[in-house]
Amino acid sequence: MPPQQFLLNAEPGIRVVVRYRIEDGLTDALGYLVGTTEGACTVRTRTSDVDIPLAMVIAAKEVPPPPPRRQSVRAASD
């Protein structure tokens, strides 16, 4: 299935990684799919919502949830 079709069929809220073209090459957006229209998808990353034109998408797939955060050494010793 082409990555654009995957994104169009995917349910909002799933965790995805999307590789897409930018001016200087390629980049990835890792986060939660906010939504997809016929022309673009939005991925909520740790820092912001990223709007990605579907025409620029090279690859996309669902990924598992992030691993739990580790406790810091200081917090574990308190």
Biopython code that builds the backbone (N, CA, C, O; Angstrom):
import numpy as np
from Bio.PDB.StructureBuilder import StructureBuilder

atoms = [
    (1, "MET", "N", (0.852, -1.173, 0.000)),
    (1, "MET", "CA", (0.000, 0.000, 0.000)),
    (1, "MET", "C", (0.899, 1.238, 0.000)),
    (1, "MET", "O", (1.823, 1.330, 0.808)),
    (2, "PRO", "N", (0.640, 2.174, -0.885)),
    (2, "PRO", "CA", (1.432, 3.415, -0.891)),
    (2, "PRO", "C", (1.272, 4.165, 0.434)),
    (2, "PRO", "O", (0.220, 4.081, 1.068)),
    (3, "PRO", "N", (2.304, 4.895, 0.855)),
    (3, "PRO", "CA", (2.231, 5.583, 2.153)),
    (3, "PRO", "C", (1.094, 6.599, 2.228)),
    (3, "PRO", "O", (0.506, 6.788, 3.293)),
    (4, "GLN", "N", (0.782, 7.249, 1.121)),
    (4, "GLN", "CA", (-0.320, 8.219, 1.129)),
    (4, "GLN", "C", (-1.640, 7.514, 1.445)),
    (4, "GLN", "O", (-2.462, 8.032, 2.201)),
    (5, "GLN", "N", (-1.835, 6.332, 0.861)),
    (5, "GLN", "CA", (-3.056, 5.570, 1.110)),
    (5, "GLN", "C", (-3.117, 5.111, 2.561)),
    (5, "GLN", "O", (-4.179, 5.143, 3.183)),
    (6, "PHE", "N", (-1.976, 4.683, 3.099)),
    (6, "PHE", "CA", (-1.922, 4.298, 4.514)),
    (6, "PHE", "C", (-2.394, 5.459, 5.385)),
    (6, "PHE", "O", (-3.214, 5.268, 6.283)),
    (7, "LEU", "N", (-1.880, 6.664, 5.125)),
    (7, "LEU", "CA", (-2.242, 7.829, 5.941)),
    (7, "LEU", "C", (-3.714, 8.199, 5.771)),
    (7, "LEU", "O", (-4.369, 8.594, 6.735)),
    (8, "LEU", "N", (-4.235, 8.074, 4.556)),
    (8, "LEU", "CA", (-5.648, 8.381, 4.324)),
    (8, "LEU", "C", (-6.564, 7.396, 5.050)),
    (8, "LEU", "O", (-7.657, 7.768, 5.476)),
    (9, "ASN", "N", (-6.128, 6.147, 5.194)),
    (9, "ASN", "CA", (-6.945, 5.115, 5.843)),
    (9, "ASN", "C", (-6.717, 5.018, 7.349)),
    (9, "ASN", "O", (-7.531, 4.425, 8.056)),
    (10, "ALA", "N", (-5.629, 5.586, 7.844)),
    (10, "ALA", "CA", (-5.264, 5.443, 9.258)),
    (10, "ALA", "C", (-6.208, 6.233, 10.160)),
    (10, "ALA", "O", (-6.689, 7.308, 9.800)),
    (11, "GLU", "N", (-6.456, 5.676, 11.333)),
    (11, "GLU", "CA", (-7.293, 6.344, 12.330)),
    (11, "GLU", "C", (-6.495, 7.433, 13.038)),
    (11, "GLU", "O", (-5.350, 7.199, 13.425)),
    (12, "PRO", "N", (-7.068, 8.605, 13.214)),
    (12, "PRO", "CA", (-6.389, 9.626, 14.021)),
    (12, "PRO", "C", (-6.092, 9.074, 15.412)),
    (12, "PRO", "O", (-6.876, 8.311, 15.976)),
    (13, "GLY", "N", (-4.943, 9.477, 15.949)),
    (13, "GLY", "CA", (-4.555, 9.046, 17.285)),
    (13, "GLY", "C", (-3.504, 7.953, 17.299)),
    (13, "GLY", "O", (-2.885, 7.706, 18.334)),
    (14, "ILE", "N", (-3.289, 7.281, 16.145)),
    (14, "ILE", "CA", (-2.244, 6.255, 16.148)),
    (14, "ILE", "C", (-0.879, 6.923, 16.065)),
    (14, "ILE", "O", (-0.748, 8.039, 15.563)),
    (15, "ARG", "N", (0.123, 6.231, 16.559)),
    (15, "ARG", "CA", (1.495, 6.762, 16.534)),
    (15, "ARG", "C", (2.137, 6.343, 15.219)),
    (15, "ARG", "O", (2.120, 5.167, 14.858)),
    (16, "VAL", "N", (2.697, 7.306, 14.510)),
    (16, "VAL", "CA", (3.259, 7.063, 13.185)),
    (16, "VAL", "C", (4.624, 7.709, 13.046)),
    (16, "VAL", "O", (4.997, 8.606, 13.802)),
    (17, "VAL", "N", (5.358, 7.224, 12.053)),
    (17, "VAL", "CA", (6.540, 7.926, 11.582)),
    (17, "VAL", "C", (6.302, 8.169, 10.095)),
    (17, "VAL", "O", (5.913, 7.263, 9.358)),
    (18, "VAL", "N", (6.543, 9.411, 9.668)),
    (18, "VAL", "CA", (6.340, 9.801, 8.273)),
    (18, "VAL", "C", (7.639, 10.395, 7.753)),
    (18, "VAL", "O", (8.153, 11.368, 8.305)),
    (19, "ARG", "N", (8.161, 9.807, 6.694)),
    (19, "ARG", "CA", (9.353, 10.355, 6.027)),
    (19, "ARG", "C", (8.867, 11.153, 4.823)),
    (19, "ARG", "O", (8.063, 10.677, 4.021)),
    (20, "TYR", "N", (9.381, 12.391, 4.716)),
    (20, "TYR", "CA", (8.926, 13.251, 3.627)),
    (20, "TYR", "C", (10.048, 14.151, 3.133)),
    (20, "TYR", "O", (11.047, 14.385, 3.813)),
    (21, "ARG", "N", (9.836, 14.647, 1.912)),
    (21, "ARG", "CA", (10.825, 15.507, 1.264)),
    (21, "ARG", "C", (10.756, 16.930, 1.823)),
    (21, "ARG", "O", (9.678, 17.470, 2.072)),
    (22, "ILE", "N", (11.941, 17.519, 2.013)),
    (22, "ILE", "CA", (12.071, 18.938, 2.314)),
    (22, "ILE", "C", (13.066, 19.510, 1.316)),
    (22, "ILE", "O", (13.634, 18.771, 0.512)),
    (23, "GLU", "N", (13.277, 20.803, 1.360)),
    (23, "GLU", "CA", (14.137, 21.464, 0.387)),
    (23, "GLU", "C", (15.522, 20.831, 0.292)),
    (23, "GLU", "O", (16.049, 20.671, -0.809)),
    (24, "ASP", "N", (16.118, 20.471, 1.421)),
    (24, "ASP", "CA", (17.490, 19.959, 1.424)),
    (24, "ASP", "C", (17.585, 18.438, 1.476)),
    (24, "ASP", "O", (18.675, 17.913, 1.703)),
    (25, "GLY", "N", (16.507, 17.722, 1.278)),
    (25, "GLY", "CA", (16.567, 16.261, 1.326)),
    (25, "GLY", "C", (15.314, 15.654, 1.918)),
    (25, "GLY", "O", (14.202, 15.926, 1.465)),
    (26, "LEU", "N", (15.506, 14.821, 2.947)),
    (26, "LEU", "CA", (14.393, 14.128, 3.597)),
    (26, "LEU", "C", (14.442, 14.359, 5.101)),
    (26, "LEU", "O", (15.502, 14.628, 5.666)),
    (27, "THR", "N", (13.285, 14.253, 5.736)),
    (27, "THR", "CA", (13.212, 14.323, 7.193)),
    (27, "THR", "C", (12.074, 13.429, 7.662)),
    (27, "THR", "O", (11.258, 12.979, 6.858)),
    (28, "ASP", "N", (12.020, 13.173, 8.960)),
    (28, "ASP", "CA", (10.984, 12.325, 9.548)),
    (28, "ASP", "C", (10.175, 13.111, 10.569)),
    (28, "ASP", "O", (10.694, 13.994, 11.251)),
    (29, "ALA", "N", (8.899, 12.772, 10.659)),
    (29, "ALA", "CA", (8.039, 13.270, 11.735)),
    (29, "ALA", "C", (7.556, 12.048, 12.511)),
    (29, "ALA", "O", (6.938, 11.150, 11.940)),
    (30, "LEU", "N", (7.837, 12.016, 13.809)),
    (30, "LEU", "CA", (7.432, 10.917, 14.683)),
    (30, "LEU", "C", (6.459, 11.473, 15.702)),
    (30, "LEU", "O", (6.783, 12.401, 16.443)),
    (31, "GLY", "N", (5.261, 10.900, 15.737)),
    (31, "GLY", "CA", (4.274, 11.378, 16.691)),
    (31, "GLY", "C", (2.920, 10.760, 16.422)),
    (31, "GLY", "O", (2.820, 9.678, 15.843)),
    (32, "TYR", "N", (1.881, 11.454, 16.846)),
    (32, "TYR", "CA", (0.523, 10.945, 16.741)),
    (32, "TYR", "C", (-0.199, 11.620, 15.587)),
    (32, "TYR", "O", (-0.150, 12.841, 15.436)),
    (33, "LEU", "N", (-0.870, 10.810, 14.770)),
    (33, "LEU", "CA", (-1.605, 11.326, 13.624)),
    (33, "LEU", "C", (-2.812, 12.111, 14.123)),
    (33, "LEU", "O", (-3.684, 11.565, 14.800)),
    (34, "VAL", "N", (-2.854, 13.382, 13.787)),
    (34, "VAL", "CA", (-3.978, 14.237, 14.177)),
    (34, "VAL", "C", (-5.106, 14.076, 13.175)),
    (34, "VAL", "O", (-6.272, 13.978, 13.556)),
    (35, "GLY", "N", (-4.761, 14.048, 11.893)),
    (35, "GLY", "CA", (-5.762, 13.899, 10.852)),
    (35, "GLY", "C", (-5.132, 13.932, 9.480)),
    (35, "GLY", "O", (-3.965, 14.288, 9.319)),
    (36, "THR", "N", (-5.935, 13.548, 8.480)),
    (36, "THR", "CA", (-5.472, 13.522, 7.098)),
    (36, "THR", "C", (-6.585, 14.022, 6.196)),
    (36, "THR", "O", (-7.747, 13.648, 6.357)),
    (37, "THR", "N", (-6.218, 14.876, 5.241)),
    (37, "THR", "CA", (-7.136, 15.307, 4.192)),
    (37, "THR", "C", (-6.621, 14.733, 2.881)),
    (37, "THR", "O", (-5.620, 14.016, 2.874)),
    (38, "GLU", "N", (-7.281, 15.032, 1.785)),
    (38, "GLU", "CA", (-6.820, 14.552, 0.479)),
    (38, "GLU", "C", (-5.448, 15.108, 0.125)),
    (38, "GLU", "O", (-4.739, 14.522, -0.693)),
    (39, "GLY", "N", (-5.058, 16.240, 0.733)),
    (39, "GLY", "CA", (-3.805, 16.876, 0.349)),
    (39, "GLY", "C", (-2.695, 16.869, 1.376)),
    (39, "GLY", "O", (-1.537, 17.108, 1.031)),
    (40, "ALA", "N", (-3.023, 16.596, 2.650)),
    (40, "ALA", "CA", (-1.988, 16.702, 3.690)),
    (40, "ALA", "C", (-2.375, 15.877, 4.911)),
    (40, "ALA", "O", (-3.529, 15.484, 5.087)),
    (41, "CYS", "N", (-1.370, 15.627, 5.750)),
    (41, "CYS", "CA", (-1.627, 15.005, 7.045)),
    (41, "CYS", "C", (-0.955, 15.862, 8.111)),
    (41, "CYS", "O", (-0.026, 16.619, 7.828)),
    (42, "THR", "N", (-1.440, 15.729, 9.333)),
    (42, "THR", "CA", (-0.866, 16.452, 10.463)),
    (42, "THR", "C", (-0.425, 15.441, 11.504)),
    (42, "THR", "O", (-1.195, 14.576, 11.920)),
    (43, "VAL", "N", (0.852, 15.568, 11.924)),
    (43, "VAL", "CA", (1.432, 14.697, 12.936)),
    (43, "VAL", "C", (1.805, 15.560, 14.136)),
    (43, "VAL", "O", (2.503, 16.564, 13.993)),
    (44, "ARG", "N", (1.336, 15.165, 15.322)),
    (44, "ARG", "CA", (1.662, 15.881, 16.558)),
    (44, "ARG", "C", (2.935, 15.276, 17.140)),
    (44, "ARG", "O", (2.913, 14.177, 17.694)),
    (45, "THR", "N", (4.050, 16.006, 17.010)),
    (45, "THR", "CA", (5.332, 15.558, 17.548)),
    (45, "THR", "C", (5.476, 16.086, 18.970)),
    (45, "THR", "O", (4.565, 16.735, 19.484)),
    (46, "ARG", "N", (6.605, 15.814, 19.607)),
    (46, "ARG", "CA", (6.829, 16.329, 20.970)),
    (46, "ARG", "C", (6.816, 17.843, 21.016)),
    (46, "ARG", "O", (6.412, 18.431, 22.019)),
    (47, "THR", "N", (7.257, 18.486, 19.932)),
    (47, "THR", "CA", (7.422, 19.941, 19.965)),
    (47, "THR", "C", (6.318, 20.725, 19.277)),
    (47, "THR", "O", (6.072, 21.873, 19.648)),
    (48, "SER", "N", (5.640, 20.146, 18.282)),
    (48, "SER", "CA", (4.619, 20.910, 17.558)),
    (48, "SER", "C", (3.823, 19.998, 16.637)),
    (48, "SER", "O", (4.167, 18.833, 16.440)),
    (49, "ASP", "N", (2.755, 20.548, 16.080)),
    (49, "ASP", "CA", (2.023, 19.861, 15.025)),
    (49, "ASP", "C", (2.730, 20.146, 13.707)),
    (49, "ASP", "O", (3.072, 21.291, 13.412)),
    (50, "VAL", "N", (2.949, 19.092, 12.913)),
    (50, "VAL", "CA", (3.645, 19.221, 11.637)),
    (50, "VAL", "C", (2.655, 18.891, 10.529)),
    (50, "VAL", "O", (2.106, 17.789, 10.489)),
    (51, "ASP", "N", (2.424, 19.847, 9.625)),
    (51, "ASP", "CA", (1.569, 19.626, 8.461)),
    (51, "ASP", "C", (2.444, 19.166, 7.307)),
    (51, "ASP", "O", (3.402, 19.847, 6.938)),
    (52, "ILE", "N", (2.117, 18.011, 6.735)),
    (52, "ILE", "CA", (2.943, 17.402, 5.702)),
    (52, "ILE", "C", (2.102, 17.202, 4.444)),
    (52, "ILE", "O", (1.107, 16.478, 4.481)),
    (53, "PRO", "N", (2.486, 17.835, 3.326)),
    (53, "PRO", "CA", (1.772, 17.578, 2.071)),
    (53, "PRO", "C", (1.932, 16.106, 1.672)),
    (53, "PRO", "O", (3.047, 15.583, 1.667)),
    (54, "LEU", "N", (0.830, 15.445, 1.339)),
    (54, "LEU", "CA", (0.910, 14.031, 0.972)),
    (54, "LEU", "C", (1.792, 13.807, -0.251)),
    (54, "LEU", "O", (2.399, 12.745, -0.388)),
    (55, "ALA", "N", (1.868, 14.786, -1.134)),
    (55, "ALA", "CA", (2.715, 14.657, -2.324)),
    (55, "ALA", "C", (4.190, 14.543, -1.958)),
    (55, "ALA", "O", (4.980, 14.043, -2.759)),
    (56, "MET", "N", (4.579, 14.998, -0.762)),
    (56, "MET", "CA", (5.979, 14.954, -0.331)),
    (56, "MET", "C", (6.312, 13.695, 0.477)),
    (56, "MET", "O", (7.479, 13.459, 0.790)),
    (57, "VAL", "N", (5.308, 12.888, 0.816)),
    (57, "VAL", "CA", (5.521, 11.708, 1.659)),
    (57, "VAL", "C", (6.207, 10.599, 0.864)),
    (57, "VAL", "O", (5.770, 10.238, -0.229)),
    (58, "ILE", "N", (7.281, 10.072, 1.427)),
    (58, "ILE", "CA", (8.049, 8.977, 0.831)),
    (58, "ILE", "C", (7.690, 7.644, 1.491)),
    (58, "ILE", "O", (7.601, 6.620, 0.813)),
    (59, "ALA", "N", (7.485, 7.656, 2.809)),
    (59, "ALA", "CA", (7.170, 6.439, 3.559)),
    (59, "ALA", "C", (6.385, 6.818, 4.804)),
    (59, "ALA", "O", (6.524, 7.923, 5.329)),
    (60, "ALA", "N", (5.561, 5.889, 5.269)),
    (60, "ALA", "CA", (4.797, 6.107, 6.499)),
    (60, "ALA", "C", (4.400, 4.757, 7.061)),
    (60, "ALA", "O", (4.067, 3.834, 6.318)),
    (61, "LYS", "N", (4.439, 4.649, 8.391)),
    (61, "LYS", "CA", (4.001, 3.411, 9.031)),
    (61, "LYS", "C", (3.610, 3.686, 10.472)),
    (61, "LYS", "O", (4.003, 4.689, 11.067)),
    (62, "GLU", "N", (2.821, 2.763, 11.014)),
    (62, "GLU", "CA", (2.468, 2.822, 12.434)),
    (62, "GLU", "C", (3.659, 2.330, 13.239)),
    (62, "GLU", "O", (4.357, 1.406, 12.823)),
    (63, "VAL", "N", (3.887, 2.943, 14.383)),
    (63, "VAL", "CA", (4.978, 2.537, 15.266)),
    (63, "VAL", "C", (4.418, 2.307, 16.668)),
    (63, "VAL", "O", (3.371, 2.855, 17.015)),
    (64, "PRO", "N", (5.112, 1.495, 17.479)),
    (64, "PRO", "CA", (4.623, 1.223, 18.832)),
    (64, "PRO", "C", (4.722, 2.448, 19.732)),
    (64, "PRO", "O", (5.418, 3.409, 19.406)),
    (65, "PRO", "N", (4.023, 2.410, 20.865)),
    (65, "PRO", "CA", (4.112, 3.524, 21.817)),
    (65, "PRO", "C", (5.548, 3.713, 22.289)),
    (65, "PRO", "O", (6.347, 2.778, 22.252)),
    (66, "PRO", "N", (5.873, 4.923, 22.731)),
    (66, "PRO", "CA", (7.231, 5.150, 23.229)),
    (66, "PRO", "C", (7.467, 4.345, 24.506)),
    (66, "PRO", "O", (6.526, 4.071, 25.251)),
    (67, "PRO", "N", (8.714, 3.968, 24.758)),
    (67, "PRO", "CA", (8.998, 3.256, 26.005)),
    (67, "PRO", "C", (8.775, 4.178, 27.196)),
    (67, "PRO", "O", (8.856, 5.398, 27.052)),
    (68, "PRO", "N", (8.496, 3.617, 28.368)),
    (68, "PRO", "CA", (8.319, 4.469, 29.547)),
    (68, "PRO", "C", (9.601, 5.234, 29.848)),
    (68, "PRO", "O", (10.707, 4.739, 29.631)),
    (69, "ARG", "N", (9.428, 6.437, 30.347)),
    (69, "ARG", "CA", (10.599, 7.245, 30.711)),
    (69, "ARG", "C", (11.276, 6.626, 31.921)),
    (69, "ARG", "O", (10.624, 6.128, 32.838)),
    (70, "ARG", "N", (12.589, 6.671, 31.898)),
    (70, "ARG", "CA", (13.359, 6.162, 33.037)),
    (70, "ARG", "C", (13.362, 7.194, 34.150)),
    (70, "ARG", "O", (13.311, 8.399, 33.903)),
    (71, "GLN", "N", (13.424, 6.702, 35.375)),
    (71, "GLN", "CA", (13.587, 7.624, 36.498)),
    (71, "GLN", "C", (15.029, 8.095, 36.513)),
    (71, "GLN", "O", (15.945, 7.349, 36.168)),
    (72, "SER", "N", (15.215, 9.324, 36.911)),
    (72, "SER", "CA", (16.589, 9.803, 37.045)),
    (72, "SER", "C", (17.228, 9.117, 38.251)),
    (72, "SER", "O", (16.525, 8.636, 39.140)),
    (73, "VAL", "N", (18.541, 9.075, 38.281)),
    (73, "VAL", "CA", (19.264, 8.457, 39.397)),
    (73, "VAL", "C", (18.921, 9.171, 40.695)),
    (73, "VAL", "O", (18.759, 8.535, 41.736)),
    (74, "ARG", "N", (18.811, 10.478, 40.633)),
    (74, "ARG", "CA", (18.501, 11.263, 41.833)),
    (74, "ARG", "C", (17.111, 10.914, 42.367)),
    (74, "ARG", "O", (16.941, 10.727, 43.572)),
    (75, "ALA", "N", (16.124, 10.827, 41.486)),
    (75, "ALA", "CA", (14.764, 10.525, 41.923)),
    (75, "ALA", "C", (14.670, 9.117, 42.498)),
    (75, "ALA", "O", (13.910, 8.882, 43.437)),
    (76, "ALA", "N", (15.429, 8.187, 41.948)),
    (76, "ALA", "CA", (15.390, 6.807, 42.427)),
    (76, "ALA", "C", (16.017, 6.668, 43.812)),
    (76, "ALA", "O", (15.647, 5.760, 44.557)),
    (77, "SER", "N", (16.952, 7.540, 44.175)),
    (77, "SER", "CA", (17.631, 7.422, 45.469)),
    (77, "SER", "C", (16.927, 8.179, 46.584)),
    (77, "SER", "O", (17.296, 8.028, 47.749)),
    (78, "ASP", "N", (15.921, 8.993, 46.262)),
    (78, "ASP", "CA", (15.206, 9.761, 47.300)),
    (78, "ASP", "C", (14.269, 8.905, 48.105)),
    (78, "ASP", "O", (13.600, 9.405, 49.010)),
]
sb = StructureBuilder()
sb.init_structure("model")
sb.init_model(0)
sb.init_chain("A")
sb.init_seg("    ")
for serial, (resi, resn, name, xyz) in enumerate(atoms, 1):
    if name == "N":
        sb.init_residue(resn, " ", resi, " ")
    sb.init_atom(name, np.array(xyz, "f"), 0.0, 1.0, " ", f" {name:<3s}", serial, name[0])
structure = sb.get_structure()
